[in-house]
């Protein structure tokens, strides 16, 4: 399993967890995740202020060990296209951005009673 998917709090219904996992897989398989500058520059800068490779080291190892596609993609992209820090910073930012959206949608849904 992906390291980020494991962090589900269990409060999300199974269908929501499945959709989240599918989206995480799509993020992982999109080379733009790693090679393109993030669209939301301000949020990326904010995220980058607290991002460290050391803090995410175990998640990185778990992700690479559990996901051969990511391992191959990492080997093709780093360091030819981007350095290792950029690869992981952009990946975890994309996950952060997606989780922010999901959290916002959940809060909106809860407040409307949907």
C-alpha positions as CSV (number, residue, x, y, z in Angstrom):
1,X,0.0,0.0,0.0
2,X,1.0,3.6,-0.6
3,X,2.4,5.4,2.5
4,X,0.0,8.3,2.1
5,X,-3.1,6.1,1.9
6,X,-2.2,4.4,5.2
7,X,-2.7,7.8,6.9
8,X,-6.4,7.6,6.5
9,X,-8.0,8.4,9.9
10,X,-10.8,5.9,9.3
11,X,-13.5,8.6,9.4
12,X,-13.9,8.6,5.7
13,X,-16.5,6.0,4.4
14,X,-15.0,3.1,2.5
15,X,-16.2,4.5,-0.9
16,X,-14.4,7.8,-0.1
17,X,-11.2,5.9,0.9
18,X,-11.3,3.9,-2.4
19,X,-11.8,7.1,-4.4
20,X,-8.9,8.8,-2.5
21,X,-6.7,5.8,-3.2
22,X,-7.6,5.9,-6.9
23,X,-6.7,9.6,-7.0
24,X,-3.4,9.0,-5.2
25,X,-2.6,6.3,-7.9
26,X,-3.4,8.8,-10.6
27,X,-1.1,11.4,-9.0
28,X,1.7,8.9,-8.8
29,X,1.3,7.9,-12.5
30,X,1.2,11.4,-13.8
31,X,4.8,12.5,-14.8
32,X,3.5,16.1,-14.5
33,X,3.4,15.6,-10.7
34,X,7.2,15.5,-10.6
35,X,8.3,17.3,-13.8
36,X,6.0,20.4,-13.9
37,X,6.0,23.4,-11.7
38,X,2.9,23.4,-9.4
39,X,0.1,25.6,-10.6
40,X,-0.7,27.0,-7.1
41,X,2.6,28.8,-6.5
42,X,1.7,30.4,-3.2
43,X,0.4,27.2,-1.7
44,X,3.5,25.4,-2.9
45,X,5.7,28.0,-1.4
46,X,3.8,27.7,1.9
47,X,4.0,23.9,1.8
48,X,7.8,24.0,0.9
49,X,8.6,26.1,4.0
50,X,7.9,23.1,6.2
51,X,8.8,20.2,3.8
52,X,11.9,18.2,4.6
53,X,13.1,14.9,3.1
54,X,14.1,13.7,6.5
55,X,10.5,14.1,7.8
56,X,9.1,12.1,4.9
57,X,11.9,9.5,4.7
58,X,9.9,6.6,6.0
59,X,7.0,7.5,3.7
60,X,9.4,7.6,0.8
61,X,10.9,4.2,1.6
62,X,7.5,2.7,2.1
63,X,6.2,4.2,-1.2
64,X,9.1,3.0,-3.2
65,X,9.1,-0.5,-1.7
66,X,5.4,-0.9,-2.2
67,X,5.1,0.6,-5.7
68,X,7.2,-0.7,-8.5
69,X,5.8,1.9,-10.9
70,X,7.0,4.8,-8.6
71,X,10.4,3.1,-8.2
72,X,10.8,2.9,-12.0
73,X,9.5,6.5,-12.6
74,X,11.9,7.8,-9.9
75,X,14.8,6.1,-11.5
76,X,13.9,7.6,-14.9
77,X,13.3,11.1,-13.7
78,X,15.9,11.6,-10.9
79,X,18.4,13.2,-11.6
80,X,18.0,13.5,-15.3
81,X,14.9,15.8,-15.2
82,X,14.6,16.9,-11.6
83,X,16.7,16.4,-8.4
84,X,15.5,14.0,-5.7
85,X,14.3,16.8,-3.4
86,X,12.2,18.4,-6.1
87,X,10.7,15.0,-7.1
88,X,9.5,14.3,-3.6
89,X,8.5,17.8,-2.7
90,X,6.3,18.0,-5.7
91,X,4.8,14.5,-5.0
92,X,4.0,15.3,-1.4
93,X,2.7,18.7,-2.4
94,X,0.3,17.1,-4.9
95,X,-1.0,14.8,-2.2
96,X,-1.3,17.7,0.3
97,X,-3.2,19.7,-2.3
98,X,-5.5,16.8,-3.0
99,X,-6.1,16.2,0.7
100,X,-6.9,19.9,1.3
101,X,-9.5,19.6,-1.4
102,X,-11.0,16.5,0.1
103,X,-11.1,18.0,3.6
104,X,-12.8,21.1,2.2
105,X,-15.4,19.0,0.4
106,X,-16.0,16.9,3.5
107,X,-16.5,20.0,5.7
108,X,-18.9,21.5,3.1
109,X,-20.8,18.3,2.9
110,X,-21.0,18.1,6.7
111,X,-22.2,21.7,7.1
112,X,-24.9,21.1,4.4
113,X,-26.0,17.8,5.9
114,X,-25.3,15.9,2.7
